[in-house]
Amino acid sequence: MRLPPAPLRLSRSPALLALALPLALALAFSDETLDKVAKSEGYCSRILRAQGTRREGYTEFSLRVEGDPDFYKPGSSYRVTLSAAPPSYFRGFTLIALKENREGDKEEDHAGTFQIIDEEETQFMSNCPVAVTESTPRRRTRIQVFWIAPPAGTGCVILKASIVQKRIIYFQDEGSLTKKLCEQDSTFDGVTDKPILDCCACGTAKYRLTFYGNWSEKTHPKDYPRRANHWSAIIGGSHSKNYVLWEYGGYASEGVKQVAELGSPVKMEEEIRQQSDEVLTVIKAKAQWPAWQPLNVRAAPSAEFSVDRTRHLMSFLTMMGPSPDWNVGLSAEDLCTKECGWVQKVVQDLIPWDAGTDSGVTYESPNKPTIPQEKIRPLTSLDHPQSPFYDPEGGSITQVARVVIERIARKGEQCNIVPDNVDDIVADLAPEEKDEDDTPETCIYSNWSPWSACSSSTCDKGKRMRQRMLKAQLDLSVPCPDTQDFQPCMGPGCSDEDGSTCTMSEWITWSPCSISCGMGMRSRERYVKQFPEDGSVCTLPTEETEKCTVNEECSPSSCLMTEWGEWDECSATCGMGMKKRHRMVKMSPADGSMCKAETSQVEKCMMPECHTIPCLLSPWSEWSDCSVTCGKGMRTRQRMLKSLAELGDCNEELEQVEKCMLPECPIDCELTEWSQWSECNKSCGKGHMIRTRMIQMEPQFGGAPCPETIQRKKCRIRKCIRNPSIQKLRWREARESRRSEQLREESDGEQFPGCRMRPWTAWSECTKLCGGGIQERYMTVKKRFKSSQFTSCKDKKEIRACNVHPC
């Protein structure tokens, strides 16, 4: 499709610009048209002026740099993500990086370079090669690219994105589609310098953190540890900007190290509690064994925490187990908005990071402390070829978890009121609890009792108390908190302030009747939406009670029961167990009979699989030396059981055996036995005989070389006669003898006592071309006479030397 030149002069018509640019992104210009555009005004600058349908404060789409830095290090790589919050999506996009206060119509206005991660999703724009756009227009919710920061001296850089959705362009100079990064001072190299603004919000906000583990064999198949995979207990806190739990570019504390290497949150919790002035809530959630299960089988772990104006940041971490020192988490996530309110919801995908305390590269690498300790950094797909996340093309690591932080309530006077949602209202009506649970996981308590009545019946200050019972202390080295809790209080009716200045919510639905038969009581509640402007206390009632009647025709044998109590702890710490709950008789039957209603209930309860709890194992040791010094052998490695034996049996193997191969063992030369000596090579005078042997196995891998394979020894039959006449006579006799021998060979065979033989075969080929070889010939039996009893009638064999000249 070719667009005529006239409509492309978009700078003169803003309305036409908003329509034409999405078409350009979704359908693409022809090369000819793009050439004209580039020559006329510069396509990059045209993108920057494409404001389209801009919405202030529109956060459906977001541009994010991994780690949320406010500074960049020259030459460093950063992963940039453009995403849409479900159920939204986008079809096309454009991503650019500009020097601050530049228009972008010149090449030198652009800063840094983009690097494509997935060519099926992204590509460089043909007529603006410094910008990144979609490869094909289709529905998508997320894309990623790398951005290589510019050299030192560039100054601040603005990353900008435009979104095409249903032919509408969203392009923001400020907001969620624009990110400003300034050059980091060289004196702070390697440290996450993320200045945090002071919070201007009022009151407090309560949040729920929910952790969704996505690390499984299906999503991360390479070397996935099938037997021991888990997430350690979540540990963190809501805190002020004066306290840092962990951060990219910083060094891991001892508490972070113990979480990263051992999965133990004890030291980390101790460090957090030591910063009591800077911490509002300690965040804790249970470990997950195994690392992933469907949500219909196991609910995602969650924890609630609060923030206020001073302590408006939250951080947490949890270990991937097994691993050298790999974790996921958030660092200093700010829940206070610039508009002096509280963030409604945060959804963040997580990739693993390295604590810098162990140098292992695989899930089950043996302990290898990093000396000196290195800085905390995110893992990448190019760290090591043996890494389970390795990708030779340098793609992004598939997220291993997702965390959702959602506001569930706001308390106290708020500066910037956005209408509460249903969750906020319900949460405000919940019974007031302590902001944090300071109970270590090794201390098992009963539930808290209800609060007692206030010790003061007047307007003087008093106190009220609640109690709980310590059921078990699993680790004697970790002290358990008190079993009593106190709270200040005052007697009823101590304030006579006019309640008319209070703004109250509507009444909530009536509670169920207190009895199941006859007349009882029911109640309903409401809460204070706005306190008096003069700071006085609201005295309007927040609770109402009234009588209620259920089943007026109750029989005299009916009895009145209390509500069911809470379920007791499961009888088993792992596997299948039983749990009970109880209720009491409030009023016996009027006729004096026994109450037939049940006062206790029992049902089954399922705890995590037994082998997942006690099997706390040390890392594997180094492999032992091979059992042999050469060739094939075996080697072993061991690990130890770290959990207490009384917690249950552990069926995990504690020793592994595997084959090992060292250089081959030397193999010596192997030979046959010596052959018989050959005939003398002379008929008179001095001669020699030979014998040979064959090589059966050549020497290998440095074995002993082969010795001689041929031996000679002298022989002498008789003296040679030197008289010529006698010599001639003997030659004549020898000639006649050979002639007669030939005649015998030509006949039917040679006669021997008791049998007739076939003629001699021809001599075989010499076994060697030089250096002395042997030849053989054979005579076989042709016919045996029946009357023969001679043992000499058998096959015959002759050997002679050949090619005796030196090689």
FENCOR-V841461 format. One record per pair of residues at least 6 apart in sequence whose ideal C-beta (glycine too) atoms are under 6 Angstrom apart, sorted by the first residue. I is the first residue (numbers start at 0). J is the second residue. D is the distance in whole Angstrom. If there is no record, write none. Layout:
# FENCOR-V841461
i->I j->J d->D
i->I j->J d->D
This chain:
# FENCOR-V841461
i->1 j->29 d->5
i->2 j->32 d->5
i->4 j->35 d->6
i->7 j->36 d->6
i->9 j->15 d->6
i->9 j->16 d->4
i->9 j->19 d->6
i->17 j->51 d->5
i->20 j->49 d->5
i->20 j->168 d->6
i->21 j->163 d->5
i->21 j->166 d->5
i->21 j->168 d->6
i->24 j->91 d->4
i->24 j->163 d->5
i->25 j->91 d->5
i->25 j->136 d->4
i->33 j->126 d->4
i->36 j->42 d->5
i->37 j->126 d->5
i->41 j->104 d->5
i->42 j->126 d->4
i->42 j->127 d->5
i->43 j->103 d->5
i->43 j->127 d->4
i->44 j->103 d->5
i->44 j->104 d->3
i->46 j->93 d->6
i->47 j->103 d->5
i->49 j->168 d->6
i->49 j->170 d->6
i->50 j->170 d->6
i->51 j->168 d->3
i->51 j->170 d->6
i->52 j->167 d->5
i->58 j->175 d->5
i->59 j->84 d->6
i->59 j->87 d->5
i->60 j->83 d->5
i->60 j->162 d->5
i->60 j->176 d->6
i->61 j->82 d->6
i->61 j->175 d->4
i->62 j->81 d->5
i->62 j->160 d->5
i->62 j->176 d->5
i->62 j->178 d->5
i->63 j->80 d->5
i->64 j->77 d->5
i->64 j->79 d->6
i->64 j->178 d->6
i->65 j->78 d->4
i->66 j->247 d->5
i->69 j->193 d->6
i->70 j->181 d->6
i->70 j->183 d->4
i->70 j->192 d->6
i->71 j->148 d->4
i->71 j->180 d->4
i->72 j->183 d->5
i->73 j->148 d->6
i->73 j->150 d->5
i->73 j->151 d->4
i->74 j->148 d->6
i->75 j->148 d->5
i->76 j->145 d->5
i->76 j->147 d->6
i->77 j->146 d->5
i->78 j->143 d->6
i->79 j->144 d->5
i->79 j->146 d->5
i->80 j->143 d->5
i->81 j->92 d->6
i->81 j->142 d->5
i->81 j->160 d->5
i->82 j->141 d->4
i->83 j->89 d->5
i->83 j->140 d->5
i->88 j->138 d->5
i->88 j->140 d->5
i->89 j->162 d->5
i->89 j->164 d->5
i->90 j->136 d->5
i->90 j->163 d->5
i->91 j->133 d->5
i->91 j->136 d->5
i->91 j->163 d->3
i->92 j->133 d->6
i->92 j->162 d->6
i->93 j->130 d->6
i->93 j->132 d->5
i->93 j->161 d->5
i->94 j->131 d->4
i->94 j->160 d->5
i->95 j->130 d->5
i->95 j->159 d->5
i->96 j->110 d->5
i->96 j->111 d->5
i->96 j->156 d->6
i->96 j->158 d->5
i->97 j->103 d->5
i->97 j->108 d->6
i->97 j->157 d->5
i->98 j->108 d->6
i->98 j->110 d->5
i->99 j->155 d->4
i->99 j->157 d->6
i->101 j->108 d->4
i->109 j->129 d->4
i->110 j->149 d->4
i->110 j->153 d->5
i->110 j->156 d->4
i->111 j->146 d->6
i->111 j->147 d->5
i->111 j->148 d->5
i->111 j->149 d->4
i->112 j->147 d->5
i->113 j->131 d->5
i->113 j->144 d->5
i->113 j->146 d->6
i->114 j->145 d->4
i->115 j->121 d->5
i->116 j->143 d->5
i->116 j->144 d->6
i->116 j->394 d->6
i->116 j->395 d->6
i->119 j->134 d->6
i->120 j->134 d->6
i->120 j->142 d->5
i->121 j->131 d->5
i->121 j->142 d->6
i->121 j->144 d->6
i->122 j->134 d->5
i->124 j->130 d->5
i->124 j->132 d->5
i->131 j->144 d->6
i->143 j->395 d->5
i->154 j->182 d->6
i->155 j->181 d->4
i->156 j->180 d->5
i->157 j->179 d->6
i->158 j->178 d->4
i->159 j->177 d->5
i->160 j->176 d->5
i->161 j->168 d->6
i->161 j->170 d->4
i->162 j->169 d->4
i->171 j->177 d->5
i->189 j->248 d->5
i->189 j->374 d->6
i->190 j->248 d->4
i->191 j->246 d->4
i->191 j->247 d->4
i->191 j->248 d->4
i->195 j->240 d->4
i->198 j->308 d->5
i->198 j->311 d->4
i->198 j->335 d->4
i->199 j->339 d->4
i->200 j->308 d->6
i->200 j->335 d->5
i->200 j->339 d->5
i->200 j->340 d->6
i->200 j->341 d->6
i->200 j->414 d->6
i->201 j->412 d->6
i->201 j->413 d->5
i->201 j->414 d->4
i->202 j->410 d->6
i->202 j->411 d->3
i->202 j->412 d->5
i->202 j->413 d->5
i->203 j->305 d->5
i->203 j->307 d->5
i->203 j->410 d->5
i->203 j->411 d->6
i->204 j->306 d->5
i->204 j->341 d->4
i->204 j->406 d->6
i->204 j->409 d->5
i->205 j->305 d->5
i->205 j->407 d->5
i->205 j->408 d->4
i->206 j->304 d->6
i->206 j->404 d->5
i->206 j->406 d->5
i->207 j->301 d->6
i->207 j->303 d->5
i->207 j->405 d->5
i->207 j->407 d->5
i->208 j->302 d->5
i->208 j->404 d->5
i->209 j->299 d->5
i->209 j->301 d->4
i->209 j->403 d->5
i->210 j->300 d->5
i->210 j->402 d->6
i->211 j->299 d->5
i->211 j->401 d->5
i->212 j->230 d->5
i->212 j->287 d->6
i->212 j->290 d->5
i->212 j->291 d->5
i->212 j->400 d->5
i->213 j->399 d->6
i->213 j->400 d->6
i->214 j->290 d->5
i->214 j->399 d->4
i->215 j->291 d->4
i->216 j->223 d->4
i->218 j->397 d->6
i->221 j->387 d->5
i->222 j->362 d->6
i->222 j->387 d->5
i->224 j->321 d->6
i->224 j->362 d->5
i->227 j->321 d->5
i->228 j->289 d->5
i->228 j->290 d->4
i->229 j->287 d->6
i->229 j->288 d->4
i->229 j->290 d->5
i->229 j->320 d->5
i->230 j->287 d->4
i->230 j->290 d->6
i->230 j->317 d->5
i->231 j->262 d->3
i->231 j->286 d->5
i->231 j->317 d->5
i->231 j->318 d->4
i->231 j->320 d->6
i->232 j->264 d->5
i->232 j->285 d->6
i->232 j->286 d->5
i->233 j->284 d->4
i->233 j->315 d->6
i->233 j->317 d->5
i->234 j->264 d->4
i->234 j->267 d->5
i->234 j->268 d->6
i->235 j->282 d->4
i->235 j->314 d->5
i->235 j->315 d->3
i->236 j->271 d->5
i->236 j->278 d->5
i->236 j->281 d->5
i->236 j->282 d->5
i->237 j->279 d->5
i->237 j->280 d->5
i->237 j->304 d->5
i->237 j->306 d->5
i->237 j->310 d->5
i->237 j->313 d->5
i->238 j->277 d->5
i->238 j->278 d->5
i->238 j->310 d->5
i->238 j->312 d->6
i->239 j->277 d->5
i->239 j->309 d->5
i->239 j->310 d->5
i->241 j->277 d->5
i->242 j->274 d->5
i->242 j->277 d->4
i->244 j->314 d->4
i->245 j->255 d->5
i->245 j->330 d->6
i->246 j->330 d->5
i->247 j->375 d->6
i->248 j->374 d->5
i->249 j->375 d->6
i->251 j->354 d->4
i->251 j->355 d->6
i->251 j->356 d->6
i->251 j->375 d->6
i->253 j->266 d->6
i->254 j->266 d->4
i->254 j->267 d->3
i->254 j->270 d->4
i->255 j->354 d->6
i->256 j->356 d->5
i->257 j->263 d->5
i->257 j->266 d->5
i->258 j->264 d->6
i->258 j->267 d->5
i->258 j->316 d->6
i->258 j->318 d->5
i->259 j->318 d->6
i->259 j->324 d->4
i->259 j->326 d->5
i->259 j->354 d->4
i->260 j->324 d->5
i->260 j->357 d->6
i->262 j->318 d->4
i->262 j->320 d->5
i->271 j->278 d->6
i->271 j->281 d->6
i->279 j->305 d->6
i->279 j->310 d->4
i->280 j->304 d->4
i->280 j->305 d->5
i->280 j->434 d->5
i->280 j->435 d->4
i->281 j->435 d->5
i->282 j->302 d->5
i->282 j->304 d->5
i->282 j->315 d->5
i->283 j->302 d->6
i->284 j->300 d->4
i->284 j->302 d->4
i->285 j->300 d->6
i->288 j->607 d->6
i->288 j->611 d->4
i->305 j->434 d->5
i->306 j->334 d->5
i->311 j->334 d->6
i->311 j->335 d->4
i->312 j->331 d->5
i->312 j->333 d->6
i->313 j->332 d->5
i->314 j->329 d->6
i->314 j->330 d->5
i->314 j->331 d->6
i->315 j->328 d->5
i->316 j->326 d->5
i->316 j->328 d->3
i->318 j->326 d->5
i->319 j->325 d->5
i->319 j->351 d->6
i->321 j->362 d->5
i->321 j->363 d->5
i->322 j->362 d->6
i->323 j->357 d->4
i->323 j->359 d->3
i->323 j->364 d->5
i->324 j->354 d->4
i->324 j->356 d->5
i->324 j->357 d->4
i->325 j->351 d->5
i->326 j->352 d->6
i->327 j->349 d->4
i->327 j->351 d->6
i->327 j->400 d->5
i->334 j->342 d->5
i->336 j->342 d->6
i->338 j->415 d->5
i->339 j->414 d->4
i->339 j->415 d->5
i->340 j->415 d->4
i->341 j->406 d->6
i->343 j->406 d->5
i->344 j->405 d->5
i->345 j->404 d->4
i->346 j->403 d->5
i->347 j->402 d->5
i->348 j->398 d->4
i->348 j->401 d->5
i->349 j->400 d->4
i->350 j->396 d->5
i->350 j->398 d->6
i->351 j->378 d->5
i->351 j->399 d->6
i->352 j->377 d->5
i->353 j->376 d->6
i->353 j->378 d->6
i->354 j->375 d->6
i->355 j->372 d->6
i->355 j->373 d->4
i->355 j->374 d->5
i->355 j->375 d->6
i->356 j->369 d->6
i->356 j->372 d->6
i->357 j->369 d->6
i->358 j->367 d->5
i->358 j->369 d->5
i->359 j->367 d->6
i->360 j->383 d->4
i->360 j->385 d->5
i->360 j->386 d->5
i->361 j->385 d->6
i->363 j->619 d->6
i->365 j->618 d->6
i->365 j->619 d->6
i->365 j->621 d->5
i->366 j->618 d->5
i->378 j->388 d->6
i->380 j->388 d->5
i->380 j->390 d->4
i->380 j->393 d->6
i->380 j->394 d->6
i->380 j->396 d->6
i->381 j->393 d->5
i->388 j->396 d->5
i->407 j->422 d->5
i->407 j->426 d->4
i->408 j->423 d->5
i->408 j->426 d->3
i->408 j->427 d->5
i->412 j->530 d->6
i->427 j->526 d->5
i->428 j->524 d->6
i->428 j->526 d->6
i->437 j->480 d->6
i->439 j->477 d->5
i->441 j->473 d->4
i->441 j->474 d->4
i->441 j->477 d->5
i->442 j->472 d->6
i->442 j->479 d->4
i->443 j->470 d->5
i->443 j->471 d->4
i->444 j->467 d->5
i->444 j->469 d->6
i->445 j->467 d->5
i->445 j->468 d->4
i->446 j->565 d->6
i->447 j->465 d->5
i->447 j->467 d->5
i->448 j->465 d->5
i->448 j->466 d->5
i->450 j->463 d->5
i->450 j->465 d->5
i->451 j->463 d->5
i->451 j->464 d->5
i->453 j->461 d->5
i->453 j->463 d->5
i->453 j->488 d->4
i->454 j->461 d->4
i->454 j->462 d->5
i->455 j->461 d->3
i->455 j->490 d->5
i->456 j->490 d->5
i->457 j->490 d->5
i->458 j->489 d->6
i->458 j->493 d->4
i->460 j->487 d->6
i->461 j->488 d->5
i->462 j->485 d->5
i->462 j->487 d->6
i->463 j->486 d->5
i->463 j->488 d->5
i->464 j->485 d->5
i->465 j->484 d->5
i->466 j->483 d->5
i->467 j->482 d->5
i->469 j->479 d->6
i->469 j->482 d->6
i->472 j->479 d->5
i->494 j->536 d->5
i->494 j->538 d->5
i->496 j->535 d->4
i->496 j->536 d->6
i->496 j->538 d->5
i->498 j->537 d->6
i->498 j->538 d->4
i->498 j->539 d->4
i->500 j->531 d->4
i->501 j->527 d->6
i->501 j->537 d->4
i->501 j->539 d->5
i->502 j->528 d->5
i->502 j->529 d->4
i->503 j->525 d->5
i->503 j->539 d->6
i->504 j->525 d->5
i->504 j->526 d->5
i->504 j->528 d->5
i->506 j->523 d->5
i->506 j->525 d->5
i->507 j->523 d->6
i->507 j->524 d->5
i->509 j->521 d->5
i->509 j->523 d->5
i->510 j->521 d->5
i->510 j->522 d->5
i->512 j->519 d->5
i->512 j->521 d->5
i->512 j->547 d->4
i->512 j->549 d->5
i->513 j->519 d->4
i->513 j->520 d->5
i->514 j->559 d->5
i->515 j->549 d->6
i->516 j->550 d->5
i->516 j->553 d->4
i->516 j->557 d->5
i->517 j->553 d->5
i->518 j->546 d->6
i->518 j->548 d->5
i->519 j->547 d->5
i->520 j->544 d->5
i->521 j->547 d->5
i->522 j->542 d->6
i->522 j->544 d->5
i->523 j->543 d->5
i->524 j->541 d->6
i->524 j->542 d->5
i->525 j->541 d->6
i->527 j->537 d->5
i->555 j->589 d->5
i->555 j->590 d->4
i->556 j->588 d->5
i->556 j->590 d->6
i->556 j->592 d->5
i->558 j->584 d->6
i->558 j->587 d->6
i->558 j->588 d->5
i->558 j->594 d->4
i->558 j->596 d->6
i->559 j->585 d->4
i->559 j->586 d->4
i->560 j->582 d->5
i->560 j->596 d->5
i->561 j->582 d->5
i->561 j->583 d->5
i->561 j->585 d->5
i->563 j->580 d->5
i->563 j->582 d->5
i->564 j->580 d->5
i->564 j->581 d->5
i->566 j->578 d->5
i->566 j->580 d->5
i->567 j->578 d->5
i->567 j->579 d->5
i->569 j->576 d->4
i->569 j->578 d->5
i->569 j->604 d->4
i->569 j->606 d->6
i->570 j->576 d->4
i->570 j->577 d->5
i->571 j->606 d->6
i->573 j->606 d->5
i->573 j->607 d->6
i->573 j->609 d->4
i->573 j->612 d->5
i->574 j->609 d->5
i->575 j->605 d->6
i->576 j->604 d->5
i->577 j->601 d->6
i->578 j->604 d->5
i->579 j->599 d->6
i->579 j->601 d->5
i->580 j->600 d->5
i->581 j->599 d->5
i->582 j->598 d->6
i->584 j->594 d->5
i->587 j->594 d->6
i->609 j->647 d->5
i->610 j->650 d->6
i->613 j->642 d->5
i->613 j->646 d->4
i->613 j->647 d->4
i->613 j->649 d->5
i->614 j->649 d->4
i->614 j->651 d->5
i->615 j->641 d->4
i->615 j->642 d->4
i->616 j->638 d->5
i->617 j->638 d->5
i->617 j->639 d->5
i->617 j->641 d->6
i->619 j->636 d->5
i->619 j->638 d->5
i->620 j->636 d->5
i->620 j->637 d->5
i->622 j->634 d->5
i->622 j->636 d->5
i->623 j->634 d->5
i->623 j->635 d->5
i->625 j->632 d->4
i->625 j->634 d->5
i->625 j->659 d->4
i->625 j->661 d->6
i->626 j->632 d->4
i->626 j->633 d->5
i->629 j->661 d->5
i->629 j->662 d->6
i->629 j->664 d->4
i->630 j->663 d->6
i->630 j->664 d->5
i->631 j->660 d->6
i->632 j->659 d->5
i->633 j->656 d->6
i->634 j->659 d->5
i->635 j->654 d->6
i->635 j->656 d->5
i->636 j->655 d->5
i->637 j->654 d->5
i->638 j->653 d->6
i->640 j->649 d->6
i->663 j->700 d->4
i->665 j->700 d->5
i->665 j->701 d->5
i->665 j->702 d->4
i->666 j->699 d->4
i->666 j->700 d->6
i->666 j->702 d->4
i->667 j->702 d->4
i->667 j->703 d->4
i->668 j->698 d->4
i->668 j->703 d->6
i->668 j->705 d->4
i->669 j->695 d->5
i->669 j->696 d->4
i->670 j->692 d->5
i->670 j->694 d->6
i->671 j->692 d->5
i->671 j->693 d->5
i->673 j->690 d->5
i->673 j->692 d->5
i->674 j->690 d->5
i->674 j->691 d->5
i->676 j->688 d->5
i->676 j->690 d->5
i->677 j->688 d->5
i->677 j->689 d->5
i->677 j->798 d->5
i->677 j->799 d->5
i->677 j->800 d->4
i->678 j->799 d->5
i->679 j->686 d->4
i->679 j->688 d->6
i->679 j->714 d->4
i->679 j->716 d->6
i->680 j->686 d->5
i->680 j->800 d->5
i->683 j->716 d->6
i->683 j->717 d->5
i->683 j->719 d->4
i->684 j->719 d->5
i->685 j->715 d->5
i->686 j->714 d->5
i->687 j->711 d->5
i->687 j->713 d->5
i->687 j->714 d->6
i->688 j->712 d->6
i->688 j->714 d->5
i->689 j->711 d->5
i->689 j->771 d->5
i->689 j->800 d->5
i->690 j->710 d->5
i->691 j->709 d->5
i->691 j->773 d->6
i->692 j->708 d->5
i->694 j->705 d->6
i->698 j->704 d->5
i->709 j->771 d->5
i->720 j->726 d->6
i->743 j->749 d->6
i->744 j->758 d->4
i->748 j->755 d->5
i->748 j->756 d->5
i->748 j->757 d->5
i->748 j->781 d->5
i->749 j->756 d->5
i->752 j->789 d->5
i->753 j->784 d->5
i->753 j->787 d->3
i->753 j->789 d->4
i->753 j->792 d->5
i->754 j->780 d->5
i->754 j->783 d->5
i->754 j->792 d->4
i->755 j->781 d->5
i->755 j->782 d->5
i->756 j->778 d->5
i->756 j->781 d->6
i->757 j->779 d->5
i->757 j->781 d->5
i->759 j->776 d->5
i->759 j->778 d->5
i->760 j->776 d->5
i->760 j->777 d->5
i->762 j->774 d->4
i->762 j->776 d->5
i->763 j->774 d->5
i->763 j->775 d->5
i->765 j->772 d->4
i->765 j->774 d->6
i->765 j->801 d->4
i->765 j->802 d->5
i->766 j->772 d->4
i->766 j->773 d->5
i->767 j->802 d->6
i->768 j->802 d->6
i->769 j->802 d->5
i->769 j->804 d->6
i->769 j->806 d->4
i->770 j->806 d->5
i->771 j->803 d->5
i->772 j->801 d->5
i->772 j->802 d->5
i->773 j->798 d->6
i->774 j->799 d->5
i->774 j->801 d->5
i->775 j->798 d->6
i->776 j->797 d->5
i->777 j->796 d->5
i->778 j->795 d->4
i->779 j->794 d->5
i->783 j->792 d->6
